[in-house]
């Protein structure tokens, strides 16, 4: 079996986790009125953007995996 889409899935999961952490940090900074260099809104929006990009990469990996499963196999595999 070929490893199609696994690298993209791993990258997407790491990106989603980092995006979630950035979003939570921005949310907590906004609730506690801390001022940071990027402002709490910047951290929160950056976390959302990173999570959305990770979700698109995850979907791309899923489609690549499904496409590979549908492809005809040769006798050598």
Buried (B, 14 or more C-beta within 10 A) or exposed (E): EEEBBEEBBEBBBEBBEBBBBBBEBBBEBBEEEEEEEBBBEBBBBBBBEBBEBBBEBBEBBBEBBEEBEEEEEEEEE
